[in-house]
C-alpha cells in the first residue's frame, strides 16, 4: 500500500467532496426532470393535448442556427 503525502491526502479529500457535490446536483436534476415529465403527463391528459403533435409543432417553430 502506498502512503500518501499530506498534499495527496488533501487532494483526495477535495476530489471526494467534488464527487459528492456532483452526485447531489445530478440527483437534483434527475428529480426535477421526473417532476417535469409527470406534470407534462398530467397536463396533457387533463387538457386532452396530443403530446406528439405538440412536439412536432415545437420542432417546426425552432429557427435553424446560422
PyMOL Python script that loads the backbone (N, CA, C, O; Angstrom):
from pymol import cmd

cmd.read_pdbstr("""\
ATOM      1  N   UNK A   1       0.841  -1.171   0.000  1.00  0.00           N
ATOM      2  CA  UNK A   1       0.000   0.000   0.000  1.00  0.00           C
ATOM      3  C   UNK A   1       0.893   1.243   0.000  1.00  0.00           C
ATOM      4  O   UNK A   1       1.861   1.331   0.755  1.00  0.00           O
ATOM      5  N   UNK A   2       0.556   2.169  -0.838  1.00  0.00           N
ATOM      6  CA  UNK A   2       1.334   3.390  -0.946  1.00  0.00           C
ATOM      7  C   UNK A   2       0.843   4.404   0.079  1.00  0.00           C
ATOM      8  O   UNK A   2      -0.361   4.607   0.241  1.00  0.00           O
ATOM      9  N   UNK A   3       1.779   5.031   0.761  1.00  0.00           N
ATOM     10  CA  UNK A   3       1.400   6.097   1.672  1.00  0.00           C
ATOM     11  C   UNK A   3       1.292   7.403   0.884  1.00  0.00           C
ATOM     12  O   UNK A   3       2.027   7.634  -0.075  1.00  0.00           O
ATOM     13  N   UNK A   4       0.388   8.219   1.301  1.00  0.00           N
ATOM     14  CA  UNK A   4       0.141   9.465   0.590  1.00  0.00           C
ATOM     15  C   UNK A   4       0.754  10.630   1.360  1.00  0.00           C
ATOM     16  O   UNK A   4       0.785  10.650   2.591  1.00  0.00           O
ATOM     17  N   UNK A   5       1.233  11.585   0.598  1.00  0.00           N
ATOM     18  CA  UNK A   5       1.738  12.801   1.214  1.00  0.00           C
ATOM     19  C   UNK A   5       0.539  13.602   1.715  1.00  0.00           C
ATOM     20  O   UNK A   5      -0.590  13.347   1.295  1.00  0.00           O
ATOM     21  N   UNK A   6       0.765  14.554   2.594  1.00  0.00           N
ATOM     22  CA  UNK A   6      -0.346  15.399   3.048  1.00  0.00           C
ATOM     23  C   UNK A   6      -1.046  16.101   1.881  1.00  0.00           C
ATOM     24  O   UNK A   6      -2.265  16.268   1.902  1.00  0.00           O
ATOM     25  N   UNK A   7      -0.281  16.511   0.866  1.00  0.00           N
ATOM     26  CA  UNK A   7      -0.872  17.156  -0.302  1.00  0.00           C
ATOM     27  C   UNK A   7      -1.781  16.186  -1.064  1.00  0.00           C
ATOM     28  O   UNK A   7      -2.863  16.559  -1.516  1.00  0.00           O
ATOM     29  N   UNK A   8      -1.329  14.951  -1.196  1.00  0.00           N
ATOM     30  CA  UNK A   8      -2.135  13.938  -1.884  1.00  0.00           C
ATOM     31  C   UNK A   8      -3.396  13.626  -1.085  1.00  0.00           C
ATOM     32  O   UNK A   8      -4.466  13.435  -1.662  1.00  0.00           O
ATOM     33  N   UNK A   9      -3.275  13.576   0.221  1.00  0.00           N
ATOM     34  CA  UNK A   9      -4.436  13.334   1.075  1.00  0.00           C
ATOM     35  C   UNK A   9      -5.440  14.468   0.932  1.00  0.00           C
ATOM     36  O   UNK A   9      -6.645  14.231   0.836  1.00  0.00           O
ATOM     37  N   UNK A  10      -4.937  15.711   0.918  1.00  0.00           N
ATOM     38  CA  UNK A  10      -5.821  16.868   0.739  1.00  0.00           C
ATOM     39  C   UNK A  10      -6.512  16.819  -0.618  1.00  0.00           C
ATOM     40  O   UNK A  10      -7.703  17.107  -0.729  1.00  0.00           O
ATOM     41  N   UNK A  11      -5.750  16.450  -1.651  1.00  0.00           N
ATOM     42  CA  UNK A  11      -6.321  16.351  -2.998  1.00  0.00           C
ATOM     43  C   UNK A  11      -7.402  15.271  -3.053  1.00  0.00           C
ATOM     44  O   UNK A  11      -8.451  15.478  -3.664  1.00  0.00           O
ATOM     45  N   UNK A  12      -7.159  14.138  -2.430  1.00  0.00           N
ATOM     46  CA  UNK A  12      -8.160  13.066  -2.395  1.00  0.00           C
ATOM     47  C   UNK A  12      -9.418  13.531  -1.670  1.00  0.00           C
ATOM     48  O   UNK A  12     -10.531  13.253  -2.114  1.00  0.00           O
ATOM     49  N   UNK A  13      -9.247  14.227  -0.575  1.00  0.00           N
ATOM     50  CA  UNK A  13     -10.390  14.726   0.180  1.00  0.00           C
ATOM     51  C   UNK A  13     -11.186  15.720  -0.664  1.00  0.00           C
ATOM     52  O   UNK A  13     -12.416  15.666  -0.700  1.00  0.00           O
ATOM     53  N   UNK A  14     -10.482  16.626  -1.342  1.00  0.00           N
ATOM     54  CA  UNK A  14     -11.139  17.622  -2.185  1.00  0.00           C
ATOM     55  C   UNK A  14     -11.899  16.946  -3.322  1.00  0.00           C
ATOM     56  O   UNK A  14     -13.029  17.323  -3.633  1.00  0.00           O
ATOM     57  N   UNK A  15     -11.275  15.949  -3.940  1.00  0.00           N
ATOM     58  CA  UNK A  15     -11.922  15.242  -5.045  1.00  0.00           C
ATOM     59  C   UNK A  15     -13.152  14.467  -4.572  1.00  0.00           C
ATOM     60  O   UNK A  15     -14.158  14.407  -5.281  1.00  0.00           O
ATOM     61  N   UNK A  16     -13.078  13.880  -3.393  1.00  0.00           N
ATOM     62  CA  UNK A  16     -14.245  13.181  -2.843  1.00  0.00           C
ATOM     63  C   UNK A  16     -15.393  14.156  -2.601  1.00  0.00           C
ATOM     64  O   UNK A  16     -16.553  13.838  -2.865  1.00  0.00           O
ATOM     65  N   UNK A  17     -15.066  15.335  -2.102  1.00  0.00           N
ATOM     66  CA  UNK A  17     -16.097  16.351  -1.861  1.00  0.00           C
ATOM     67  C   UNK A  17     -16.712  16.821  -3.177  1.00  0.00           C
ATOM     68  O   UNK A  17     -17.925  17.006  -3.270  1.00  0.00           O
ATOM     69  N   UNK A  18     -15.869  17.012  -4.193  1.00  0.00           N
ATOM     70  CA  UNK A  18     -16.381  17.414  -5.504  1.00  0.00           C
ATOM     71  C   UNK A  18     -17.294  16.345  -6.089  1.00  0.00           C
ATOM     72  O   UNK A  18     -18.342  16.659  -6.654  1.00  0.00           O
ATOM     73  N   UNK A  19     -16.898  15.084  -5.954  1.00  0.00           N
ATOM     74  CA  UNK A  19     -17.709  13.979  -6.454  1.00  0.00           C
ATOM     75  C   UNK A  19     -19.049  13.925  -5.733  1.00  0.00           C
ATOM     76  O   UNK A  19     -20.090  13.730  -6.361  1.00  0.00           O
ATOM     77  N   UNK A  20     -19.022  14.098  -4.429  1.00  0.00           N
ATOM     78  CA  UNK A  20     -20.257  14.086  -3.645  1.00  0.00           C
ATOM     79  C   UNK A  20     -21.181  15.214  -4.096  1.00  0.00           C
ATOM     80  O   UNK A  20     -22.385  15.007  -4.249  1.00  0.00           O
ATOM     81  N   UNK A  21     -20.623  16.406  -4.309  1.00  0.00           N
ATOM     82  CA  UNK A  21     -21.422  17.546  -4.754  1.00  0.00           C
ATOM     83  C   UNK A  21     -21.987  17.301  -6.147  1.00  0.00           C
ATOM     84  O   UNK A  21     -23.145  17.625  -6.410  1.00  0.00           O
ATOM     85  N   UNK A  22     -21.187  16.735  -7.037  1.00  0.00           N
ATOM     86  CA  UNK A  22     -21.645  16.448  -8.401  1.00  0.00           C
ATOM     87  C   UNK A  22     -22.771  15.418  -8.381  1.00  0.00           C
ATOM     88  O   UNK A  22     -23.750  15.550  -9.115  1.00  0.00           O
ATOM     89  N   UNK A  23     -22.633  14.408  -7.553  1.00  0.00           N
ATOM     90  CA  UNK A  23     -23.696  13.397  -7.443  1.00  0.00           C
ATOM     91  C   UNK A  23     -24.986  14.018  -6.913  1.00  0.00           C
ATOM     92  O   UNK A  23     -26.075  13.687  -7.382  1.00  0.00           O
ATOM     93  N   UNK A  24     -24.867  14.910  -5.945  1.00  0.00           N
ATOM     94  CA  UNK A  24     -26.037  15.579  -5.382  1.00  0.00           C
ATOM     95  C   UNK A  24     -26.729  16.432  -6.451  1.00  0.00           C
ATOM     96  O   UNK A  24     -27.952  16.405  -6.584  1.00  0.00           O
ATOM     97  N   UNK A  25     -25.934  17.183  -7.205  1.00  0.00           N
ATOM     98  CA  UNK A  25     -26.503  18.021  -8.268  1.00  0.00           C
ATOM     99  C   UNK A  25     -27.185  17.172  -9.338  1.00  0.00           C
ATOM    100  O   UNK A  25     -28.261  17.523  -9.822  1.00  0.00           O
ATOM    101  N   UNK A  26     -26.557  16.057  -9.705  1.00  0.00           N
ATOM    102  CA  UNK A  26     -27.156  15.174 -10.701  1.00  0.00           C
ATOM    103  C   UNK A  26     -28.473  14.606 -10.196  1.00  0.00           C
ATOM    104  O   UNK A  26     -29.450  14.548 -10.943  1.00  0.00           O
ATOM    105  N   UNK A  27     -28.509  14.191  -8.948  1.00  0.00           N
ATOM    106  CA  UNK A  27     -29.743  13.654  -8.371  1.00  0.00           C
ATOM    107  C   UNK A  27     -30.851  14.699  -8.392  1.00  0.00           C
ATOM    108  O   UNK A  27     -32.006  14.377  -8.672  1.00  0.00           O
ATOM    109  N   UNK A  28     -30.500  15.962  -8.095  1.00  0.00           N
ATOM    110  CA  UNK A  28     -31.497  17.031  -8.125  1.00  0.00           C
ATOM    111  C   UNK A  28     -32.013  17.257  -9.548  1.00  0.00           C
ATOM    112  O   UNK A  28     -33.209  17.464  -9.748  1.00  0.00           O
ATOM    113  N   UNK A  29     -31.121  17.218 -10.526  1.00  0.00           N
ATOM    114  CA  UNK A  29     -31.526  17.406 -11.917  1.00  0.00           C
ATOM    115  C   UNK A  29     -32.436  16.262 -12.386  1.00  0.00           C
ATOM    116  O   UNK A  29     -33.421  16.494 -13.087  1.00  0.00           O
ATOM    117  N   UNK A  30     -32.104  15.049 -12.001  1.00  0.00           N
ATOM    118  CA  UNK A  30     -32.931  13.893 -12.371  1.00  0.00           C
ATOM    119  C   UNK A  30     -34.312  14.025 -11.742  1.00  0.00           C
ATOM    120  O   UNK A  30     -35.322  13.765 -12.395  1.00  0.00           O
ATOM    121  N   UNK A  31     -34.358  14.425 -10.488  1.00  0.00           N
ATOM    122  CA  UNK A  31     -35.638  14.605  -9.796  1.00  0.00           C
ATOM    123  C   UNK A  31     -36.458  15.708 -10.467  1.00  0.00           C
ATOM    124  O   UNK A  31     -37.658  15.547 -10.689  1.00  0.00           O
ATOM    125  N   UNK A  32     -35.807  16.830 -10.788  1.00  0.00           N
ATOM    126  CA  UNK A  32     -36.512  17.915 -11.481  1.00  0.00           C
ATOM    127  C   UNK A  32     -37.083  17.437 -12.809  1.00  0.00           C
ATOM    128  O   UNK A  32     -38.216  17.769 -13.157  1.00  0.00           O
ATOM    129  N   UNK A  33     -36.303  16.663 -13.546  1.00  0.00           N
ATOM    130  CA  UNK A  33     -36.760  16.151 -14.840  1.00  0.00           C
ATOM    131  C   UNK A  33     -37.972  15.239 -14.663  1.00  0.00           C
ATOM    132  O   UNK A  33     -38.936  15.325 -15.423  1.00  0.00           O
ATOM    133  N   UNK A  34     -37.918  14.375 -13.667  1.00  0.00           N
ATOM    134  CA  UNK A  34     -39.045  13.463 -13.415  1.00  0.00           C
ATOM    135  C   UNK A  34     -40.308  14.228 -13.033  1.00  0.00           C
ATOM    136  O   UNK A  34     -41.411  13.873 -13.448  1.00  0.00           O
ATOM    137  N   UNK A  35     -40.135  15.274 -12.242  1.00  0.00           N
ATOM    138  CA  UNK A  35     -41.281  16.099 -11.863  1.00  0.00           C
ATOM    139  C   UNK A  35     -41.856  16.781 -13.092  1.00  0.00           C
ATOM    140  O   UNK A  35     -43.072  16.803 -13.282  1.00  0.00           O
ATOM    141  N   UNK A  36     -40.982  17.340 -13.932  1.00  0.00           N
ATOM    142  CA  UNK A  36     -41.437  17.992 -15.166  1.00  0.00           C
ATOM    143  C   UNK A  36     -42.191  17.014 -16.064  1.00  0.00           C
ATOM    144  O   UNK A  36     -43.227  17.363 -16.630  1.00  0.00           O
ATOM    145  N   UNK A  37     -41.681  15.803 -16.193  1.00  0.00           N
ATOM    146  CA  UNK A  37     -42.321  14.797 -17.031  1.00  0.00           C
ATOM    147  C   UNK A  37     -43.695  14.423 -16.480  1.00  0.00           C
ATOM    148  O   UNK A  37     -44.658  14.284 -17.235  1.00  0.00           O
ATOM    149  N   UNK A  38     -43.778  14.263 -15.174  1.00  0.00           N
ATOM    150  CA  UNK A  38     -45.063  13.911 -14.552  1.00  0.00           C
ATOM    151  C   UNK A  38     -46.070  15.040 -14.726  1.00  0.00           C
ATOM    152  O   UNK A  38     -47.239  14.793 -15.024  1.00  0.00           O
ATOM    153  N   UNK A  39     -45.626  16.264 -14.544  1.00  0.00           N
ATOM    154  CA  UNK A  39     -46.507  17.414 -14.713  1.00  0.00           C
ATOM    155  C   UNK A  39     -46.986  17.518 -16.158  1.00  0.00           C
ATOM    156  O   UNK A  39     -48.163  17.777 -16.407  1.00  0.00           O
ATOM    157  N   UNK A  40     -46.085  17.319 -17.098  1.00  0.00           N
ATOM    158  CA  UNK A  40     -46.459  17.346 -18.507  1.00  0.00           C
ATOM    159  C   UNK A  40     -47.498  16.266 -18.817  1.00  0.00           C
ATOM    160  O   UNK A  40     -48.458  16.513 -19.546  1.00  0.00           O
ATOM    161  N   UNK A  41     -47.302  15.085 -18.266  1.00  0.00           N
ATOM    162  CA  UNK A  41     -48.255  13.993 -18.492  1.00  0.00           C
ATOM    163  C   UNK A  41     -49.628  14.343 -17.921  1.00  0.00           C
ATOM    164  O   UNK A  41     -50.651  14.105 -18.562  1.00  0.00           O
ATOM    165  N   UNK A  42     -49.645  14.902 -16.728  1.00  0.00           N
ATOM    166  CA  UNK A  42     -50.913  15.289 -16.106  1.00  0.00           C
ATOM    167  C   UNK A  42     -51.617  16.358 -16.935  1.00  0.00           C
ATOM    168  O   UNK A  42     -52.815  16.259 -17.201  1.00  0.00           O
ATOM    169  N   UNK A  43     -50.868  17.378 -17.341  1.00  0.00           N
ATOM    170  CA  UNK A  43     -51.473  18.471 -18.097  1.00  0.00           C
ATOM    171  C   UNK A  43     -51.980  18.008 -19.466  1.00  0.00           C
ATOM    172  O   UNK A  43     -53.050  18.427 -19.908  1.00  0.00           O
ATOM    173  N   UNK A  44     -51.213  17.149 -20.131  1.00  0.00           N
ATOM    174  CA  UNK A  44     -51.665  16.677 -21.441  1.00  0.00           C
ATOM    175  C   UNK A  44     -52.923  15.830 -21.317  1.00  0.00           C
ATOM    176  O   UNK A  44     -53.792  15.882 -22.187  1.00  0.00           O
ATOM    177  N   UNK A  45     -53.031  15.053 -20.249  1.00  0.00           N
ATOM    178  CA  UNK A  45     -54.242  14.258 -20.046  1.00  0.00           C
ATOM    179  C   UNK A  45     -55.416  15.155 -19.656  1.00  0.00           C
ATOM    180  O   UNK A  45     -56.528  14.986 -20.155  1.00  0.00           O
ATOM    181  N   UNK A  46     -55.159  16.105 -18.764  1.00  0.00           N
ATOM    182  CA  UNK A  46     -56.214  16.993 -18.277  1.00  0.00           C
ATOM    183  C   UNK A  46     -56.805  17.844 -19.396  1.00  0.00           C
ATOM    184  O   UNK A  46     -58.017  18.050 -19.458  1.00  0.00           O
ATOM    185  N   UNK A  47     -55.947  18.330 -20.267  1.00  0.00           N
ATOM    186  CA  UNK A  47     -56.394  19.229 -21.330  1.00  0.00           C
ATOM    187  C   UNK A  47     -56.484  18.551 -22.697  1.00  0.00           C
ATOM    188  O   UNK A  47     -56.645  19.215 -23.721  1.00  0.00           O
ATOM    189  N   UNK A  48     -56.377  17.229 -22.701  1.00  0.00           N
ATOM    190  CA  UNK A  48     -56.525  16.431 -23.922  1.00  0.00           C
ATOM    191  C   UNK A  48     -55.597  16.922 -25.042  1.00  0.00           C
ATOM    192  O   UNK A  48     -56.020  17.148 -26.176  1.00  0.00           O
ATOM    193  N   UNK A  49     -54.339  17.076 -24.685  1.00  0.00           N
ATOM    194  CA  UNK A  49     -53.337  17.546 -25.638  1.00  0.00           C
ATOM    195  C   UNK A  49     -52.582  16.348 -26.190  1.00  0.00           C
ATOM    196  O   UNK A  49     -52.153  15.471 -25.440  1.00  0.00           O
ATOM    197  N   UNK A  50     -52.424  16.319 -27.502  1.00  0.00           N
ATOM    198  CA  UNK A  50     -51.625  15.280 -28.153  1.00  0.00           C
ATOM    199  C   UNK A  50     -50.165  15.710 -28.078  1.00  0.00           C
ATOM    200  O   UNK A  50     -49.735  16.604 -28.807  1.00  0.00           O
ATOM    201  N   UNK A  51     -49.409  15.069 -27.196  1.00  0.00           N
ATOM    202  CA  UNK A  51     -48.036  15.484 -26.942  1.00  0.00           C
ATOM    203  C   UNK A  51     -47.155  15.335 -28.179  1.00  0.00           C
ATOM    204  O   UNK A  51     -46.265  16.156 -28.401  1.00  0.00           O
ATOM    205  N   UNK A  52     -47.386  14.314 -28.974  1.00  0.00           N
ATOM    206  CA  UNK A  52     -46.569  14.120 -30.179  1.00  0.00           C
ATOM    207  C   UNK A  52     -46.812  15.242 -31.177  1.00  0.00           C
ATOM    208  O   UNK A  52     -45.871  15.723 -31.808  1.00  0.00           O
ATOM    209  N   UNK A  53     -48.059  15.661 -31.327  1.00  0.00           N
ATOM    210  CA  UNK A  53     -48.368  16.779 -32.228  1.00  0.00           C
ATOM    211  C   UNK A  53     -47.739  18.060 -31.699  1.00  0.00           C
ATOM    212  O   UNK A  53     -47.243  18.881 -32.470  1.00  0.00           O
ATOM    213  N   UNK A  54     -47.760  18.223 -30.402  1.00  0.00           N
ATOM    214  CA  UNK A  54     -47.157  19.400 -29.796  1.00  0.00           C
ATOM    215  C   UNK A  54     -45.646  19.421 -30.016  1.00  0.00           C
ATOM    216  O   UNK A  54     -45.070  20.472 -30.295  1.00  0.00           O
ATOM    217  N   UNK A  55     -45.007  18.257 -29.889  1.00  0.00           N
ATOM    218  CA  UNK A  55     -43.565  18.158 -30.124  1.00  0.00           C
ATOM    219  C   UNK A  55     -43.230  18.519 -31.565  1.00  0.00           C
ATOM    220  O   UNK A  55     -42.263  19.236 -31.824  1.00  0.00           O
ATOM    221  N   UNK A  56     -44.037  18.017 -32.508  1.00  0.00           N
ATOM    222  CA  UNK A  56     -43.792  18.312 -33.925  1.00  0.00           C
ATOM    223  C   UNK A  56     -43.957  19.804 -34.193  1.00  0.00           C
ATOM    224  O   UNK A  56     -43.175  20.402 -34.932  1.00  0.00           O
ATOM    225  N   UNK A  57     -44.976  20.395 -33.587  1.00  0.00           N
ATOM    226  CA  UNK A  57     -45.218  21.824 -33.778  1.00  0.00           C
ATOM    227  C   UNK A  57     -44.053  22.627 -33.213  1.00  0.00           C
ATOM    228  O   UNK A  57     -43.590  23.577 -33.844  1.00  0.00           O
ATOM    229  N   UNK A  58     -43.584  22.257 -32.043  1.00  0.00           N
ATOM    230  CA  UNK A  58     -42.464  22.962 -31.414  1.00  0.00           C
ATOM    231  C   UNK A  58     -41.200  22.798 -32.242  1.00  0.00           C
ATOM    232  O   UNK A  58     -40.426  23.745 -32.378  1.00  0.00           O
ATOM    233  N   UNK A  59     -40.982  21.623 -32.792  1.00  0.00           N
ATOM    234  CA  UNK A  59     -39.802  21.382 -33.613  1.00  0.00           C
ATOM    235  C   UNK A  59     -39.844  22.248 -34.873  1.00  0.00           C
ATOM    236  O   UNK A  59     -38.811  22.735 -35.333  1.00  0.00           O
ATOM    237  N   UNK A  60     -41.025  22.435 -35.420  1.00  0.00           N
ATOM    238  CA  UNK A  60     -41.170  23.255 -36.626  1.00  0.00           C
ATOM    239  C   UNK A  60     -40.990  24.733 -36.349  1.00  0.00           C
ATOM    240  O   UNK A  60     -40.691  25.505 -37.260  1.00  0.00           O
ATOM    241  N   UNK A  61     -41.169  25.136 -35.093  1.00  0.00           N
ATOM    242  CA  UNK A  61     -41.032  26.544 -34.730  1.00  0.00           C
ATOM    243  C   UNK A  61     -39.592  26.957 -34.469  1.00  0.00           C
ATOM    244  O   UNK A  61     -39.280  28.148 -34.461  1.00  0.00           O
ATOM    245  N   UNK A  62     -38.717  25.991 -34.256  1.00  0.00           N
ATOM    246  CA  UNK A  62     -37.315  26.306 -33.979  1.00  0.00           C
ATOM    247  C   UNK A  62     -36.664  26.894 -35.223  1.00  0.00           C
ATOM    248  O   UNK A  62     -36.842  26.400 -36.337  1.00  0.00           O
ATOM    249  N   UNK A  63     -35.920  27.942 -35.005  1.00  0.00           N
ATOM    250  CA  UNK A  63     -35.233  28.542 -36.146  1.00  0.00           C
ATOM    251  C   UNK A  63     -33.879  27.859 -36.325  1.00  0.00           C
ATOM    252  O   UNK A  63     -33.210  27.538 -35.343  1.00  0.00           O
ATOM    253  N   UNK A  64     -33.477  27.638 -37.568  1.00  0.00           N
ATOM    254  CA  UNK A  64     -32.187  26.982 -37.803  1.00  0.00           C
ATOM    255  C   UNK A  64     -31.050  27.903 -37.361  1.00  0.00           C
ATOM    256  O   UNK A  64     -31.123  29.127 -37.478  1.00  0.00           O
ATOM    257  N   UNK A  65     -30.025  27.278 -36.862  1.00  0.00           N
ATOM    258  CA  UNK A  65     -28.853  28.028 -36.404  1.00  0.00           C
ATOM    259  C   UNK A  65     -27.981  28.340 -37.616  1.00  0.00           C
ATOM    260  O   UNK A  65     -27.600  27.445 -38.371  1.00  0.00           O
ATOM    261  N   UNK A  66     -27.675  29.611 -37.788  1.00  0.00           N
ATOM    262  CA  UNK A  66     -26.876  30.024 -38.946  1.00  0.00           C
ATOM    263  C   UNK A  66     -25.423  30.135 -38.591  1.00  0.00           C
ATOM    264  O   UNK A  66     -24.602  30.472 -39.444  1.00  0.00           O
TER     265      UNK A  66
END
""", "prot")
cmd.dss("prot")
cmd.show_as("cartoon", "prot")
cmd.util.cbc("prot")
cmd.orient("prot")
